[in-house]
């Protein structure tokens, strides 16, 4: 089994005829962008590298690393 590339976070998107953008994470719907947000998102996708696209989709869904994962793992509430 091969390990996915570090820049592949598992996001894909689909622009619909109605002007919506459906963002999926590992096959499951994670966010739907409409109106100005959808237009802004699509404009940002033009000319973006695959890694930049993945990060943009993560930001759009709110599913991105915030830098506190290591601290959260050791917090007393999260200990098994």
N, C-alpha and C positions, 0 to 999 in steps of 0.2 A: 504494500500500500504506500502510495506517495503522499508526502506532506504538502498541503496547499501552499502556494507562495505567500510570503508575509504580507504582501499588499492585497491579497484577495480575502476580503472580509465576509464574503458570501452574499453580497447584495446584487440585485438586478433591478432594472426599472423598465416600465412600459408606458409610453405616451399614448393615450387614447384619442379617438376622434373628437370626443367632447372637451378636450383640452385638459384632462386630468393626467396626473402622473402617478402610477401605481408603483410603489417601491416594495420589493420583496426581500426578505432575509432568509436565506436557506430554504426558499420555496414558499414561505408563509408571508402573507400580506403584513407589512410592518407599518406602512403609512400611505395615505392618499393625499396628494397635493392638488389644490385647485386654484384657479384664478392667477393672481399675481405671483403667488409662491411657485406655482407650476411653471409659469413662464420664466421666472428668474432661475429656477433650477435647470430648465432645459438650456437656457443661455449659458449657464456655467458649465454644462456638459460638453459644449462645442469646443473642440481642441484640447480637452483635458486628457491627461494620461489615464490609463486604467487605475493606477493607485490613487490619483486625485479624484476620480469618479467614485471609487469605493469610499473614500473619506467624506466626500460630499453627501453621499447617500446615508452614511452613518450619522452625520450631523443632522440631516433632514429628518431622520427618524428618532433622534435623541439617543441612539445606541452607539455611543462612542466612549472611549476611555477618558476618564476624568483625572487620572493620575493618583487616585486614592485606593486603587484595588489592593495594593499590598497592605496598606494600613487597615482596610476594612476586613481583610482576611484574619488579622490578629486581634480584632476587637472582641471583647468578652461576649457580646451578644451573638457573634458569629462562630464561636467555638463549638465544636461538636460535642 
